[in-house]
Amino acid sequence: MKARKKLPASPSRREFIKQGGLAMTALALPFSITPFSKYDDMKDNSTFDVIIIGGSYSGLAAGMALGRALKKVLIIDSGKPCNAQTPHSHNFLTQDGNTPAAIATLAKLQVQFYDTVSFFIGLATGGKKTSSGFEIQTASGETFHAGQLIFATGVRDIMPEISGFSDCWGISAIHCPYCHGYEVRNETTGILGNGEHGYEVSRLISNWTKDLTLYTNGPSILTPEQAEAIQKNRIKIVEKEIERLEHVDGYLHHIAFKDGTRAPLKALYAPRPFEQHCSIPEALGCELTEEGYIKVDALQATTIDGIFACGDNTTRMRAVAMAVSAGTMAGVAASKKLIFEAF
């Protein structure tokens, strides 16, 4: 494995400038060629204190916490973040407005300074409990071992059968007003929802725009009281079935219906159902919540001893800041467990 550069305890001014230049260079590079360190000598380097599966914000935060605790860590990442299509990230102090790729690139660059943290580009496909901890298998045939695991694997959004929706997802078809609402404030906005869900989202989004329509995509199942409250707040209700979203490069222009009519639209809030992106935690016995998230405690520990989880796979609060916070907690908790067990 290629030797890593140590993070100096007290960098000189020259070193500080050099590091800053490296960071800016990395931000200018395409996301796909972000430098990773990959194991070549698998037989001699297959055992770690902790394996982190998932190398986006939460996994990287966990890796940094463990690296600073001097633990030997492997981060396995397939390089396919769920927000790859999102043009900008918001509500994260110091990074507001940056692209998700730029934030991840700088994060990887910083984590790579810790000599005990290594990366493997690949997909984890299986895992099992062993006498000394856990074993993880990858799609390309490698096997890694660790005393503890951290799953930062995110979730997979389930797209509706509406033409153009997936092209707009994360760009103008969005899920969170706290992440995206400011940018589309006061625009012609829609909500894709029905029943209790549609009612609650309508109440929330009314804060960001008064030009708002609830699209139920078929007959409304709102209660009379909910429909009255929505209309009282000048929110229109349209029950037509949706055929497609008309857009240019993911930016909405119109919503088209199966009856041949269409309406102008700039943004569509459409929180999606999801499934776990990785099945390994459940296969290892980790419990899921009723909503389908990995069940964790305040320290991000799952129901299986030695396994932690963090990020979008554990909570509906899908934001970069939340993912970083949870990843840091998971890394600290995992390192503390290792330290106490060795004492």
Contacts in CASP RR format, 6 or more apart in sequence:
PFRMAT RR
TARGET T0000
AUTHOR 0000-0000-0000
METHOD contacts of the structure
MODEL  1
MKARKKLPASPSRREFIKQGGLAMTALALPFSITPFSKYDDMKDNSTFDV
IIIGGSYSGLAAGMALGRALKKVLIIDSGKPCNAQTPHSHNFLTQDGNTP
AAIATLAKLQVQFYDTVSFFIGLATGGKKTSSGFEIQTASGETFHAGQLI
FATGVRDIMPEISGFSDCWGISAIHCPYCHGYEVRNETTGILGNGEHGYE
VSRLISNWTKDLTLYTNGPSILTPEQAEAIQKNRIKIVEKEIERLEHVDG
YLHHIAFKDGTRAPLKALYAPRPFEQHCSIPEALGCELTEEGYIKVDALQ
ATTIDGIFACGDNTTRMRAVAMAVSAGTMAGVAASKKLIFEAF
1 37 0 8 1.000
1 38 0 8 1.000
1 39 0 8 1.000
1 40 0 8 1.000
1 41 0 8 1.000
1 45 0 8 1.000
1 118 0 8 1.000
2 37 0 8 1.000
4 37 0 8 1.000
4 112 0 8 1.000
4 113 0 8 1.000
4 114 0 8 1.000
4 115 0 8 1.000
5 112 0 8 1.000
5 113 0 8 1.000
6 113 0 8 1.000
6 115 0 8 1.000
7 113 0 8 1.000
7 114 0 8 1.000
8 15 0 8 1.000
11 19 0 8 1.000
22 109 0 8 1.000
23 106 0 8 1.000
23 109 0 8 1.000
23 110 0 8 1.000
26 34 0 8 1.000
26 35 0 8 1.000
26 105 0 8 1.000
26 106 0 8 1.000
26 108 0 8 1.000
26 109 0 8 1.000
27 102 0 8 1.000
27 105 0 8 1.000
27 106 0 8 1.000
29 105 0 8 1.000
31 84 0 8 1.000
31 101 0 8 1.000
31 104 0 8 1.000
31 105 0 8 1.000
34 104 0 8 1.000
34 105 0 8 1.000
34 108 0 8 1.000
35 108 0 8 1.000
35 109 0 8 1.000
35 112 0 8 1.000
36 77 0 8 1.000
36 108 0 8 1.000
36 119 0 8 1.000
36 120 0 8 1.000
36 121 0 8 1.000
37 112 0 8 1.000
37 118 0 8 1.000
37 119 0 8 1.000
38 119 0 8 1.000
38 120 0 8 1.000
38 121 0 8 1.000
39 45 0 8 1.000
39 46 0 8 1.000
39 74 0 8 1.000
39 118 0 8 1.000
39 120 0 8 1.000
39 142 0 8 1.000
42 142 0 8 1.000
42 143 0 8 1.000
45 118 0 8 1.000
46 142 0 8 1.000
46 143 0 8 1.000
46 144 0 8 1.000
46 145 0 8 1.000
47 144 0 8 1.000
47 145 0 8 1.000
47 146 0 8 1.000
48 72 0 8 1.000
48 73 0 8 1.000
48 74 0 8 1.000
48 144 0 8 1.000
48 145 0 8 1.000
48 146 0 8 1.000
48 147 0 8 1.000
49 66 0 8 1.000
49 71 0 8 1.000
49 72 0 8 1.000
49 73 0 8 1.000
49 146 0 8 1.000
49 147 0 8 1.000
49 148 0 8 1.000
49 338 0 8 1.000
50 63 0 8 1.000
50 66 0 8 1.000
50 71 0 8 1.000
50 72 0 8 1.000
50 73 0 8 1.000
50 74 0 8 1.000
50 146 0 8 1.000
50 147 0 8 1.000
50 148 0 8 1.000
50 149 0 8 1.000
50 150 0 8 1.000
50 331 0 8 1.000
50 334 0 8 1.000
50 335 0 8 1.000
50 338 0 8 1.000
51 73 0 8 1.000
51 74 0 8 1.000
51 75 0 8 1.000
51 76 0 8 1.000
51 134 0 8 1.000
51 136 0 8 1.000
51 144 0 8 1.000
51 146 0 8 1.000
51 148 0 8 1.000
51 149 0 8 1.000
51 150 0 8 1.000
52 59 0 8 1.000
52 62 0 8 1.000
52 63 0 8 1.000
52 66 0 8 1.000
52 73 0 8 1.000
52 74 0 8 1.000
52 75 0 8 1.000
52 76 0 8 1.000
52 149 0 8 1.000
52 150 0 8 1.000
52 152 0 8 1.000
53 76 0 8 1.000
53 124 0 8 1.000
53 136 0 8 1.000
53 149 0 8 1.000
53 150 0 8 1.000
53 151 0 8 1.000
53 152 0 8 1.000
53 153 0 8 1.000
53 278 0 8 1.000
53 280 0 8 1.000
54 75 0 8 1.000
54 76 0 8 1.000
54 77 0 8 1.000
54 78 0 8 1.000
54 124 0 8 1.000
54 151 0 8 1.000
54 152 0 8 1.000
54 153 0 8 1.000
54 154 0 8 1.000
55 75 0 8 1.000
55 76 0 8 1.000
55 77 0 8 1.000
55 79 0 8 1.000
55 119 0 8 1.000
55 152 0 8 1.000
56 77 0 8 1.000
56 81 0 8 1.000
56 104 0 8 1.000
56 152 0 8 1.000
56 154 0 8 1.000
56 323 0 8 1.000
57 103 0 8 1.000
57 104 0 8 1.000
57 107 0 8 1.000
57 311 0 8 1.000
57 320 0 8 1.000
57 323 0 8 1.000
57 324 0 8 1.000
57 327 0 8 1.000
58 152 0 8 1.000
58 154 0 8 1.000
58 310 0 8 1.000
58 311 0 8 1.000
58 312 0 8 1.000
58 323 0 8 1.000
58 324 0 8 1.000
58 326 0 8 1.000
58 327 0 8 1.000
58 330 0 8 1.000
59 75 0 8 1.000
59 150 0 8 1.000
59 152 0 8 1.000
59 310 0 8 1.000
59 311 0 8 1.000
59 327 0 8 1.000
59 330 0 8 1.000
60 75 0 8 1.000
60 104 0 8 1.000
60 107 0 8 1.000
60 108 0 8 1.000
60 111 0 8 1.000
61 107 0 8 1.000
61 310 0 8 1.000
61 323 0 8 1.000
61 324 0 8 1.000
61 325 0 8 1.000
61 326 0 8 1.000
61 327 0 8 1.000
61 328 0 8 1.000
61 331 0 8 1.000
62 150 0 8 1.000
62 152 0 8 1.000
62 308 0 8 1.000
62 310 0 8 1.000
62 327 0 8 1.000
62 328 0 8 1.000
62 330 0 8 1.000
62 331 0 8 1.000
62 334 0 8 1.000
63 73 0 8 1.000
63 75 0 8 1.000
63 111 0 8 1.000
63 114 0 8 1.000
63 117 0 8 1.000
63 331 0 8 1.000
64 107 0 8 1.000
64 110 0 8 1.000
64 111 0 8 1.000
64 114 0 8 1.000
64 117 0 8 1.000
64 328 0 8 1.000
65 327 0 8 1.000
65 328 0 8 1.000
65 330 0 8 1.000
65 331 0 8 1.000
65 332 0 8 1.000
65 335 0 8 1.000
66 73 0 8 1.000
66 116 0 8 1.000
66 117 0 8 1.000
66 331 0 8 1.000
66 334 0 8 1.000
66 335 0 8 1.000
67 73 0 8 1.000
67 111 0 8 1.000
67 114 0 8 1.000
67 116 0 8 1.000
67 117 0 8 1.000
68 114 0 8 1.000
69 331 0 8 1.000
69 332 0 8 1.000
69 335 0 8 1.000
69 338 0 8 1.000
69 339 0 8 1.000
70 116 0 8 1.000
71 116 0 8 1.000
71 334 0 8 1.000
71 335 0 8 1.000
71 338 0 8 1.000
72 116 0 8 1.000
73 116 0 8 1.000
73 117 0 8 1.000
73 118 0 8 1.000
74 118 0 8 1.000
74 119 0 8 1.000
74 120 0 8 1.000
74 144 0 8 1.000
74 146 0 8 1.000
75 111 0 8 1.000
75 117 0 8 1.000
75 118 0 8 1.000
75 119 0 8 1.000
75 120 0 8 1.000
76 119 0 8 1.000
76 120 0 8 1.000
76 122 0 8 1.000
76 123 0 8 1.000
76 124 0 8 1.000
76 136 0 8 1.000
76 138 0 8 1.000
76 144 0 8 1.000
77 119 0 8 1.000
77 120 0 8 1.000
77 121 0 8 1.000
77 122 0 8 1.000
78 121 0 8 1.000
78 122 0 8 1.000
78 123 0 8 1.000
78 124 0 8 1.000
79 121 0 8 1.000
79 122 0 8 1.000
81 100 0 8 1.000
81 104 0 8 1.000
82 154 0 8 1.000
82 155 0 8 1.000
82 156 0 8 1.000
82 157 0 8 1.000
82 277 0 8 1.000
82 312 0 8 1.000
83 89 0 8 1.000
83 100 0 8 1.000
83 170 0 8 1.000
84 100 0 8 1.000
84 101 0 8 1.000
85 169 0 8 1.000
85 170 0 8 1.000
85 171 0 8 1.000
86 100 0 8 1.000
86 170 0 8 1.000
86 171 0 8 1.000
87 99 0 8 1.000
87 171 0 8 1.000
88 97 0 8 1.000
88 98 0 8 1.000
88 99 0 8 1.000
88 100 0 8 1.000
88 183 0 8 1.000
89 95 0 8 1.000
89 96 0 8 1.000
89 97 0 8 1.000
89 98 0 8 1.000
89 99 0 8 1.000
89 100 0 8 1.000
89 103 0 8 1.000
89 179 0 8 1.000
89 320 0 8 1.000
90 96 0 8 1.000
90 97 0 8 1.000
90 178 0 8 1.000
90 179 0 8 1.000
90 180 0 8 1.000
90 182 0 8 1.000
90 183 0 8 1.000
91 178 0 8 1.000
91 179 0 8 1.000
91 319 0 8 1.000
91 320 0 8 1.000
91 321 0 8 1.000
92 103 0 8 1.000
92 319 0 8 1.000
92 320 0 8 1.000
92 321 0 8 1.000
92 324 0 8 1.000
93 321 0 8 1.000
95 103 0 8 1.000
95 320 0 8 1.000
100 320 0 8 1.000
103 320 0 8 1.000
108 119 0 8 1.000
111 117 0 8 1.000
112 119 0 8 1.000
120 138 0 8 1.000
120 142 0 8 1.000
120 144 0 8 1.000
122 138 0 8 1.000
122 139 0 8 1.000
122 140 0 8 1.000
123 138 0 8 1.000
123 139 0 8 1.000
123 140 0 8 1.000
124 136 0 8 1.000
124 137 0 8 1.000
124 138 0 8 1.000
124 139 0 8 1.000
124 278 0 8 1.000
124 280 0 8 1.000
125 137 0 8 1.000
125 138 0 8 1.000
125 139 0 8 1.000
125 280 0 8 1.000
126 136 0 8 1.000
126 137 0 8 1.000
126 280 0 8 1.000
126 283 0 8 1.000
127 134 0 8 1.000
127 135 0 8 1.000
127 136 0 8 1.000
127 137 0 8 1.000
127 280 0 8 1.000
127 283 0 8 1.000
127 284 0 8 1.000
128 134 0 8 1.000
128 135 0 8 1.000
128 284 0 8 1.000
129 135 0 8 1.000
129 284 0 8 1.000
130 145 0 8 1.000
132 145 0 8 1.000
132 147 0 8 1.000
133 145 0 8 1.000
133 146 0 8 1.000
133 147 0 8 1.000
133 148 0 8 1.000
133 306 0 8 1.000
134 145 0 8 1.000
134 146 0 8 1.000
134 147 0 8 1.000
134 148 0 8 1.000
134 149 0 8 1.000
134 284 0 8 1.000
134 306 0 8 1.000
134 307 0 8 1.000
135 143 0 8 1.000
135 144 0 8 1.000
135 145 0 8 1.000
136 143 0 8 1.000
136 144 0 8 1.000
136 145 0 8 1.000
136 146 0 8 1.000
136 149 0 8 1.000
136 280 0 8 1.000
137 143 0 8 1.000
138 144 0 8 1.000
147 306 0 8 1.000
147 338 0 8 1.000
148 306 0 8 1.000
148 307 0 8 1.000
148 308 0 8 1.000
148 334 0 8 1.000
148 337 0 8 1.000
148 338 0 8 1.000
149 284 0 8 1.000
149 306 0 8 1.000
149 307 0 8 1.000
149 308 0 8 1.000
150 300 0 8 1.000
150 307 0 8 1.000
150 308 0 8 1.000
150 309 0 8 1.000
150 310 0 8 1.000
150 327 0 8 1.000
150 330 0 8 1.000
150 331 0 8 1.000
150 334 0 8 1.000
151 278 0 8 1.000
151 280 0 8 1.000
151 281 0 8 1.000
151 286 0 8 1.000
151 294 0 8 1.000
151 302 0 8 1.000
151 307 0 8 1.000
151 308 0 8 1.000
151 309 0 8 1.000
151 310 0 8 1.000
151 313 0 8 1.000
152 309 0 8 1.000
152 310 0 8 1.000
152 311 0 8 1.000
152 313 0 8 1.000
152 323 0 8 1.000
152 327 0 8 1.000
152 330 0 8 1.000
153 276 0 8 1.000
153 277 0 8 1.000
153 278 0 8 1.000
153 280 0 8 1.000
153 281 0 8 1.000
153 313 0 8 1.000
154 276 0 8 1.000
154 277 0 8 1.000
154 278 0 8 1.000
154 311 0 8 1.000
154 312 0 8 1.000
154 313 0 8 1.000
155 274 0 8 1.000
155 275 0 8 1.000
155 276 0 8 1.000
155 277 0 8 1.000
155 312 0 8 1.000
155 313 0 8 1.000
156 274 0 8 1.000
156 275 0 8 1.000
156 276 0 8 1.000
156 277 0 8 1.000
157 169 0 8 1.000
157 272 0 8 1.000
157 273 0 8 1.000
157 274 0 8 1.000
158 272 0 8 1.000
158 273 0 8 1.000
158 274 0 8 1.000
158 275 0 8 1.000
159 165 0 8 1.000
159 166 0 8 1.000
159 169 0 8 1.000
159 272 0 8 1.000
160 192 0 8 1.000
160 217 0 8 1.000
160 270 0 8 1.000
160 272 0 8 1.000
162 217 0 8 1.000
162 242 0 8 1.000
162 243 0 8 1.000
162 244 0 8 1.000
162 245 0 8 1.000
163 243 0 8 1.000
163 244 0 8 1.000
163 245 0 8 1.000
164 244 0 8 1.000
164 245 0 8 1.000
164 247 0 8 1.000
165 173 0 8 1.000
165 245 0 8 1.000
165 270 0 8 1.000
167 245 0 8 1.000
167 247 0 8 1.000
167 250 0 8 1.000
168 245 0 8 1.000
168 247 0 8 1.000
168 250 0 8 1.000
168 251 0 8 1.000
168 252 0 8 1.000
168 268 0 8 1.000
169 272 0 8 1.000
170 180 0 8 1.000
171 249 0 8 1.000
171 250 0 8 1.000
171 251 0 8 1.000
172 184 0 8 1.000
172 247 0 8 1.000
172 250 0 8 1.000
172 251 0 8 1.000
172 252 0 8 1.000
172 266 0 8 1.000
172 267 0 8 1.000
172 268 0 8 1.000
173 192 0 8 1.000
173 245 0 8 1.000
173 252 0 8 1.000
173 267 0 8 1.000
173 268 0 8 1.000
173 270 0 8 1.000
174 180 0 8 1.000
174 181 0 8 1.000
174 184 0 8 1.000
174 267 0 8 1.000
174 268 0 8 1.000
174 269 0 8 1.000
174 270 0 8 1.000
175 269 0 8 1.000
175 270 0 8 1.000
175 271 0 8 1.000
175 272 0 8 1.000
175 318 0 8 1.000
176 271 0 8 1.000
176 318 0 8 1.000
176 319 0 8 1.000
177 204 0 8 1.000
177 205 0 8 1.000
177 207 0 8 1.000
177 208 0 8 1.000
177 269 0 8 1.000
178 319 0 8 1.000
179 318 0 8 1.000
179 319 0 8 1.000
180 267 0 8 1.000
181 208 0 8 1.000
181 267 0 8 1.000
182 208 0 8 1.000
184 208 0 8 1.000
184 209 0 8 1.000
184 266 0 8 1.000
184 267 0 8 1.000
185 208 0 8 1.000
185 209 0 8 1.000
186 208 0 8 1.000
186 209 0 8 1.000
186 210 0 8 1.000
186 211 0 8 1.000
187 209 0 8 1.000
187 211 0 8 1.000
187 266 0 8 1.000
187 267 0 8 1.000
188 209 0 8 1.000
188 211 0 8 1.000
188 264 0 8 1.000
188 265 0 8 1.000
188 266 0 8 1.000
188 267 0 8 1.000
189 205 0 8 1.000
189 208 0 8 1.000
189 209 0 8 1.000
189 211 0 8 1.000
189 212 0 8 1.000
189 213 0 8 1.000
189 265 0 8 1.000
189 266 0 8 1.000
189 267 0 8 1.000
189 268 0 8 1.000
189 269 0 8 1.000
190 205 0 8 1.000
190 212 0 8 1.000
190 213 0 8 1.000
190 214 0 8 1.000
190 215 0 8 1.000
190 255 0 8 1.000
190 265 0 8 1.000
190 267 0 8 1.000
190 268 0 8 1.000
190 269 0 8 1.000
191 198 0 8 1.000
191 201 0 8 1.000
191 202 0 8 1.000
191 205 0 8 1.000
191 212 0 8 1.000
191 213 0 8 1.000
191 214 0 8 1.000
191 215 0 8 1.000
191 268 0 8 1.000
191 269 0 8 1.000
191 270 0 8 1.000
192 215 0 8 1.000
192 217 0 8 1.000
192 242 0 8 1.000
192 268 0 8 1.000
192 269 0 8 1.000
192 270 0 8 1.000
193 201 0 8 1.000
193 214 0 8 1.000
193 215 0 8 1.000
193 216 0 8 1.000
193 217 0 8 1.000
193 270 0 8 1.000
194 216 0 8 1.000
194 217 0 8 1.000
194 218 0 8 1.000
194 220 0 8 1.000
194 221 0 8 1.000
194 222 0 8 1.000
195 216 0 8 1.000
195 220 0 8 1.000
195 221 0 8 1.000
195 222 0 8 1.000
195 223 0 8 1.000
195 226 0 8 1.000
196 226 0 8 1.000
197 271 0 8 1.000
198 214 0 8 1.000
198 216 0 8 1.000
198 222 0 8 1.000
199 222 0 8 1.000
199 226 0 8 1.000
199 229 0 8 1.000
199 230 0 8 1.000
201 269 0 8 1.000
201 271 0 8 1.000
202 212 0 8 1.000
202 214 0 8 1.000
202 230 0 8 1.000
202 233 0 8 1.000
202 235 0 8 1.000
203 229 0 8 1.000
205 212 0 8 1.000
205 269 0 8 1.000
206 212 0 8 1.000
206 233 0 8 1.000
206 235 0 8 1.000
210 234 0 8 1.000
212 234 0 8 1.000
212 235 0 8 1.000
212 236 0 8 1.000
213 235 0 8 1.000
213 236 0 8 1.000
213 237 0 8 1.000
213 238 0 8 1.000
213 263 0 8 1.000
214 230 0 8 1.000
214 235 0 8 1.000
214 236 0 8 1.000
214 237 0 8 1.000
214 238 0 8 1.000
215 238 0 8 1.000
215 240 0 8 1.000
215 242 0 8 1.000
215 255 0 8 1.000
215 268 0 8 1.000
216 222 0 8 1.000
216 237 0 8 1.000
216 238 0 8 1.000
216 239 0 8 1.000
217 240 0 8 1.000
217 241 0 8 1.000
217 242 0 8 1.000
218 239 0 8 1.000
218 240 0 8 1.000
218 241 0 8 1.000
219 239 0 8 1.000
220 227 0 8 1.000
220 237 0 8 1.000
220 239 0 8 1.000
222 230 0 8 1.000
222 237 0 8 1.000
227 237 0 8 1.000
230 237 0 8 1.000
231 237 0 8 1.000
238 263 0 8 1.000
240 257 0 8 1.000
240 258 0 8 1.000
240 259 0 8 1.000
240 261 0 8 1.000
241 257 0 8 1.000
241 258 0 8 1.000
241 259 0 8 1.000
242 255 0 8 1.000
242 256 0 8 1.000
242 257 0 8 1.000
242 258 0 8 1.000
243 256 0 8 1.000
243 257 0 8 1.000
243 258 0 8 1.000
243 260 0 8 1.000
244 256 0 8 1.000
245 252 0 8 1.000
245 254 0 8 1.000
245 255 0 8 1.000
245 256 0 8 1.000
245 265 0 8 1.000
245 268 0 8 1.000
246 252 0 8 1.000
246 253 0 8 1.000
246 254 0 8 1.000
246 255 0 8 1.000
246 256 0 8 1.000
246 262 0 8 1.000
247 253 0 8 1.000
252 265 0 8 1.000
252 266 0 8 1.000
252 267 0 8 1.000
252 268 0 8 1.000
253 264 0 8 1.000
253 265 0 8 1.000
254 262 0 8 1.000
254 263 0 8 1.000
254 264 0 8 1.000
254 265 0 8 1.000
255 262 0 8 1.000
255 263 0 8 1.000
255 265 0 8 1.000
255 268 0 8 1.000
256 262 0 8 1.000
257 263 0 8 1.000
274 292 0 8 1.000
276 282 0 8 1.000
276 288 0 8 1.000
276 292 0 8 1.000
276 294 0 8 1.000
276 313 0 8 1.000
277 313 0 8 1.000
278 313 0 8 1.000
281 294 0 8 1.000
281 302 0 8 1.000
281 307 0 8 1.000
281 309 0 8 1.000
281 313 0 8 1.000
282 288 0 8 1.000
284 304 0 8 1.000
284 307 0 8 1.000
285 303 0 8 1.000
285 304 0 8 1.000
286 294 0 8 1.000
286 295 0 8 1.000
286 302 0 8 1.000
286 303 0 8 1.000
286 304 0 8 1.000
286 307 0 8 1.000
286 309 0 8 1.000
287 294 0 8 1.000
287 295 0 8 1.000
287 302 0 8 1.000
287 303 0 8 1.000
288 294 0 8 1.000
288 295 0 8 1.000
289 295 0 8 1.000
291 316 0 8 1.000
293 313 0 8 1.000
293 314 0 8 1.000
293 315 0 8 1.000
293 316 0 8 1.000
294 302 0 8 1.000
294 309 0 8 1.000
294 313 0 8 1.000
294 314 0 8 1.000
295 302 0 8 1.000
295 303 0 8 1.000
295 314 0 8 1.000
296 302 0 8 1.000
296 308 0 8 1.000
296 309 0 8 1.000
296 310 0 8 1.000
296 314 0 8 1.000
299 308 0 8 1.000
299 329 0 8 1.000
299 330 0 8 1.000
299 333 0 8 1.000
300 308 0 8 1.000
300 309 0 8 1.000
300 310 0 8 1.000
300 314 0 8 1.000
300 326 0 8 1.000
300 327 0 8 1.000
300 329 0 8 1.000
300 330 0 8 1.000
300 331 0 8 1.000
300 333 0 8 1.000
301 307 0 8 1.000
301 308 0 8 1.000
301 333 0 8 1.000
302 308 0 8 1.000
302 309 0 8 1.000
306 334 0 8 1.000
306 337 0 8 1.000
308 330 0 8 1.000
308 331 0 8 1.000
308 333 0 8 1.000
308 334 0 8 1.000
309 330 0 8 1.000
310 323 0 8 1.000
310 326 0 8 1.000
310 327 0 8 1.000
310 329 0 8 1.000
310 330 0 8 1.000
311 322 0 8 1.000
311 323 0 8 1.000
311 326 0 8 1.000
311 327 0 8 1.000
312 318 0 8 1.000
312 323 0 8 1.000
314 326 0 8 1.000
315 322 0 8 1.000
315 326 0 8 1.000
END
